[in-house]
Amino acid sequence: MAANNSPRTFVLASRASQLAQIQTNSVVDQLQALFPDNNDPSVPQFTTSFMSTGGDKNQSQALYLLGGKALWTKELEVALLEREVDMLVHCLKDVPTSLPDGCSIAGVLEREDPADSLVVKEGYQDKWKTLDDLPEGSVIGTSSVRRVAQLKRNYPGLKFQDVRGNLTTRLAKLDAPDSPYAAVILARAGMVRQGLGHRLSSDIKPPTLFYAVSQGALAIEIRDDDTEAREFCRKITHNDTEWRCLAERACLRVLEGGCSVPVGVASSLKHDKGTTTLEITGCVTALDGSKHVEHTMVESIKSVEEAEKVGARLAKILIETGAKEILDSINVDREKKIKDAQDTNQKVDQ
C-alpha cells in the first residue's frame, strides 16, 4: 500500500460488451470479498473501466482474416502498461499465449463448463435438439474455424457461415425472420454467465467437438511489478483450473496457434492418494475437415510448471504426427486471402 497508509483503489478493465462487464464485476466481487469489512477505511477498493477493442470495432470481416488474439487485448494492455488501470479481466481463451513485456497472468478463476453448445432458431427448440436433428444443408453460424473444421469432419451435410457480434447480436441474427441460420454454436460458459442458459439446446462435447484452449476460464492480467495486485489475484486463483489451462496454453504456444487456428483440447485433473494426474488431449484439424491429428497424454504432475511441460510435449507429438502440415497449409491459405482482400481494397480506393 502507499506510504501514507491510504487505501489503494484498483481499477479492473475489460471490454465493453455486456458479457465482459458481467465477468469483470464478478471478479470485483471476489476481490472485494477478501476484505469483508467494507466500512474499514484502510482496506483497498476495486472499481471498473470498460473500453472497446479492435475486435469489437471490426464486426464486418471474418476473424480468420483479422489476425490473432491481440485484437481483443491490445488496447487494454496499453492502458495497463501506462498505469491507467491495474488489472485486466479476460476470457483466457482470448489471451495470446505470449504477452507483452511487463505483463503477466496473475490469476485464473474457477472454470465454467468449457463445452461448446448448440443454440437453435427460436421456435424450433422442440423440433431440433442436437446437430443430428438438423436437416441436411442447414446453415450453422459460427466465427470459429476450430468449430467449423471439426464439425465439417463429423457433419459433412451441414453448411457453415460466419456470424460476428456479441451474444445478444448473434442471437438476434439467428432469430431474425430472414435469417439464413438454423442454429449457431456458442461457448456454454458465456451463455450461462449472461443468463441465457435457457437458450442452449445441447452441448457438443469431445470427441465430437474439442473445445478452445482455456475456454470457460477467466484470467486476470497485471503489470509484472505490481506485487500487491499479484498477491490478491493469487488468493482467488483456482489451482486446478490454472494447471489445466496453462497446460493447454503451453500446447497452443508450441503449435503457434491463434484464435483463428483449428486447435482443440480437452483436459482433466484427478487427485488420488496424494498423486495428481493430468489427462490432456489436443487436436489439429484441416479447415475442410479432411485431415485430423489427435493425441492424448496422461501423466502425474506436481506443479503448474510440470503441467506446462506436458502440454508442450503434447504439441510436439502433434507436430510430428501431421499437425505441422495442416497448420502450414492454413497459414498459406490465410496469407493468400489477406493479400486478395488487400488487393480488393486498393482497387476500391483507386
Salt bridges, closest charged atoms under 4 A:
ASP56 OD1 - ARG15 NH2 2.76
ASP86 OD1 - ARG8 NH2 3.11
ASP86 OD1 - ARG223 NH2 3.33
ASP94 OD2 - ARG15 NH1 3.70
ASP94 OD1 - LYS93 NZ 3.42
GLU110 OE2 - HIS238 NE2 3.76
ASP113 OD2 - LYS205 NZ 3.31
ASP116 OD2 - ARG146 NH1 2.94
ASP116 OD1 - ARG147 NH2 2.74
GLU122 OE1 - ARG199 NH1 3.49
ASP175 OD2 - ARG199 NH1 2.86
ASP203 OD1 - ARG188 NE 2.86
GLU221 OE1 - HIS90 NE2 2.73
ASP224 OD1 - ARG230 NH2 3.89
ASP225 OD2 - ARG83 NH2 2.60
ASP225 OD1 - ARG223 NE 3.99
ASP226 OD2 - ARG8 NH2 2.66
ASP226 OD2 - ARG223 NH2 3.58
GLU228 OE1 - ARG8 NH1 3.36
GLU231 OE2 - LYS235 NZ 3.62
ASP240 OD2 - HIS271 NE2 2.88
GLU242 OE2 - ARG234 NH1 2.78
GLU248 OE1 - ARG111 NH2 3.00
GLU294 OE1 - HIS292 NE2 2.87
GLU299 OE1 - ARG313 NH2 2.46
ASP328 OD2 - LYS324 NZ 2.75
ASP333 OD2 - LYS337 NZ 3.62
ASP340 OD2 - LYS336 NZ 3.08
ASP343 OD2 - LYS339 NZ 3.12
